[in-house]
Amino acid sequence: MMSITQVFKIFILTALSCYVILVEARGNSPVLTFADHGHVNPFTGGVAWETSNHPDVMSMEWAFIGLSDVLPLCSGGFDWTSVEDFLSAVDARGHQGILRPVIFGPGYGQENFAPSDLLVNAFVYDSSTYDNPAWNEASVQACILKFIDAFAVRYKGDQRVAYVQMGLAGLWGEHHLDGANYTAVNFPTKTFQKTMIEHFIDGFGHTPSDIQTSLSLDSAQDHGFFSSADTSLDNLRFGFFDDSLLTNNHGGINNWRQDLAPAMQLALHKQHGWGGEAYWSGCNSNGSWTTPPNDCGNGESLGDQAQRIGLNYMLGSPAFDNNNITAATLLTASQLIGYKFTATSVTRHDLSHVKVTVENTGAAFSPYKIEVCTNEGCSGDLSTLKPGDSVVLTVPATASSTQTLFFTSPRLNPSSTQKIRWSNVSADDEAATLTVDVSMSDLIFEDGFD
C-alpha cells in the first residue's frame, strides 16, 4: 500500500502536467516456477484422423481433402460440403482441423480423387493402379492452381483450421512417388512446384496471424524444389512436415535429412514450428510412440526429436480409433511436443502497466502470434520466442496489486474451449489464467520536469 506522502506527490505532479518516472525498488512478487498443466496447448500435440476418442487431450484432428470431392470437374464449380462437415464436427469437439488436399492415396477412402476431366496417367503402386495427374499438361496445372486459389479464399480466415498442408503432389500428397521416376509427366517440375508453393503461401498469408501452410520435407530431396539453387522462397513463412518421425537413425549423419538441402530448410524454418507423422510400422500403427521412453525402439525419444527439429504436432493415428492409447499416455506424450510459456517474473512498471517476463519452456516456436493480456489490453508476439529464451513484455494493467494474465491469438476463437495455458505451478488451468501480486510497495517515485 502507498503512503499518504506518495499519493500526495503523484497528485501534485499530475496537476502541474509534469511526469512521474516509476522505478522498481524491490521485487516482492512471488517466485514463479514451471509446471505442466493437464491440457494440450492449441496448435500442438498428438493429432488423430477424425475421432471422438479422448477429446480433452487433443487439440487437432486431420483430414485428407480429396480434390474431386471439392472439384468434381476442373471446368466446373466447387462443392465444399465434405470440408465443412469435417470442420463442423471437429469444432463441435473443441478442436481445430489440419487439412491436406490429395489426388491419390492408397488406403484412404476411394483412393483416387482426380476430377473426371483431369488428364491423368496410370501410376502403379503396390500392385494397384492410381490416377496420377499428367503434370506436364497446361490444363492440369490450371486446374491445380484453380483449386489452391479457391481453397485459400474460402478458408484463409477460418479459425476452425489450425494448419494447411500443401499436399496434392505424389502419394498421399507427401511429395514422393516411392521410387518411381520423377518425370515431367508423373510429377510437377521444380518450376511448377514453386508456382504451387507460392499460390499456397500467398493465398493463406505471410504473417504470424495467418494460417501456416506446410510442405512435406520430401520436397527438399532431389526431386523437390528445395534441392534447386533457387533460394527465393527461403525467407518466406511456411513450415515443413516430416512424414516419418521416430524412424531409426532419424538424426544420424548419414540420414538424408542431414543432407545439405533438408538441413538448410530445417535451420531456416525451425522458427515456424514443424509438424510430422510417426512412421507407420511398429510406431504409428500400434501407438507405441506414446509409450515411454517414446522412441518406438529407435533410440531418440519424441521429446529429444521434438527439440531438435522444433516439432509442434505429430499425426499418430489410427491408434486413437483402436483405443490403444489412453488419455493419460496421450497427454504425457503430447506434452513433449510444442511451445509452452512460463511467466518467470511479473513486476510493476508504472500505474497502468506491468512487466511480464515470459520464457518458452517448450520444444518449439509457436507457429502463430500469441499475446499476453490483462483485461486492460495485450502486448507482444510470442511467435518469435525461441525455446529456452525469455522476453520482457510491458502489458497494460490497472493500479491494483492483483493482476490476472491470460493469452490470446488471432488464430484461436476466443469462445473456443481450447485455451493457451500458462505452464506455471500457480496457474489456474481451467480458466487459463495466472493471477499475480504486483504490489505498489515495489515502486519508488522520481520526478522530472520538461
Salt bridges, closest charged atoms under 4 A:
GLU24 OE2 - LYS355 NZ 3.09
ASP36 OD1 - LYS340 NZ 2.78
GLU50 OE2 - ARG93 NH2 3.57
GLU61 OE2 - ARG93 NE 2.86
GLU61 OE2 - HIS95 ND1 2.72
GLU84 OE2 - ARG154 NH2 3.47
GLU84 OE1 - ARG160 NH2 3.07
ASP149 OD1 - HIS199 ND1 2.69
ASP158 OD2 - ARG160 NH2 2.69
GLU174 OE1 - HIS176 NE2 2.69
ASP178 OD1 - HIS176 ND1 2.65
ASP202 OD1 - HIS206 NE2 2.72
ASP210 OD1 - LYS156 NZ 3.69
ASP230 OD2 - LYS194 NZ 2.89
ASP242 OD2 - HIS250 NE2 2.80
ASP242 OD2 - ARG257 NE 2.74
ASP243 OD1 - ARG100 NH2 3.25
GLU300 OE2 - ARG308 NE 2.84
ASP350 OD1 - HIS353 ND1 2.98
GLU430 OE2 - HIS39 NE2 3.16
ASP447 OD1 - LYS9 NZ 3.60
